[in-house]
Amino acid sequence: MRDISISIVKGSNGQSAVASAAYISGEKLFCERGMKNKDYSQKKEVTAKEVMLPSRAPPEFMDRERLWNSVEGNEKRFDARYARKIVAALPREIPKEDYRGLVRKR
């Protein structure tokens, strides 16, 4: 990989895990905390999207909107850290259909 960045979605910065998830996935999600739709459904750059959960996680969290609203709803601190975003640039020589397999590899 040529480039990788890791950042934290923090409540103290006024950030929203739901808004971040909507942007990353290119979807329209409703944010219960802000009572607003976060609509990034017109975003064109999304190559693949998937919710990956630990084996013991409740299956209803496969729904991205439910997952991130639950994360925000359970966090009471003003300086909450909702999520970590990892952005990795992959070489152009790798076919796009191979991206998902690369990300899933452990």
Secondary structure as UniProt FT lines:
FT   STRAND          3..10
FT   HELIX           11..13
FT   HELIX           17..25
FT   STRAND          28..31
FT   TURN            32..35
FT   STRAND          36..39
FT   TURN            41..42
FT   TURN            55..56
FT   HELIX           59..62
FT   HELIX           64..74
FT   TURN            78..79
FT   STRAND          81..89
FT   TURN            92..93
FT   HELIX           96..98
FT   HELIX           99..104
//
